[in-house]
């Protein structure tokens, strides 16, 4: 039979777990805000890069050189997941979504070159039958963003030169709120000709158009490289924001379950303690009655 001491020990352990969950909730909320600020900053830089491209396209539209993708070439996939657990269905959802999208686009598994950012999403991809050719670790802080993006750009260049890769897709979880997200994906390369045309026709915010003296082709290539970097930065930041949103939601559920468990244990402890006190009182009463009876005899 369970003793009051055993129940008391369970309550202490549950309280410790409750404290850990509350700490993880706080850390997740702080991280969400940090990456939210990062996404906002990246959006401003993204706008600046697009404005630079807009000026070049208005003045030298012939710099655009787009080749149509070949179906027999390899397609590159970069999928962002996590290295850490306790984040619900975060990795499962993005892995399933990316493979479903590739299947709908009729890209065969043997023609896909997959790079996973996160060891856990790599495991999920391989569980679903997709070989992962490369895996990079998820940065632990904002300081790791630049090195990772540089590595991703080098891998993209390598795929284009050595694997005849002429299409690149990004997949990552996109935040909907501070506690929810959805899988998201898009084709990063080649850039759509329609996008360039719309960018060139876009109204300039002022009456004064900037001028440039650099070689148009060189400047265009540099801005395209910056554009790719920005998209990778944003995908990484939104993925980390979604990961923490998923972790926050998981911790909220865990906290509720722990609080319910604490209420149950506390009620059991009080009931057990009351029963113990009642038994002790009955023993005292019975002893007193026995001594009274002996005295009368």
Secondary structure, 3 states (H helix, E strand, C coil): CCCHHHHHHHHHHHHHHHHHHHHHHHHHHHHHHHHHHHHHHHHHHHHHHHHHHHHHHHHCHHHCCCCCCCCCCCEEEEEECCCCCCCCCHHHHHHHHHHHHHHHCCCCHHHEEEEEECHHHHHHHHHCCCCCCEEECCCCCHHHHHHHHHHHHHHHHHHHHHCCCCEEEEEEEEEEECCEEEEEEEEEECCCHHHHHHHHHCCCCCCCCCCCCCCHHHHHHHHHHHHHHHHHHHHHHHHHHHHHHHHHHHHHHHHHHHHHHHHHHHHHHHHHHHHHHHHHHHHHHHHHHHHHHHHHC
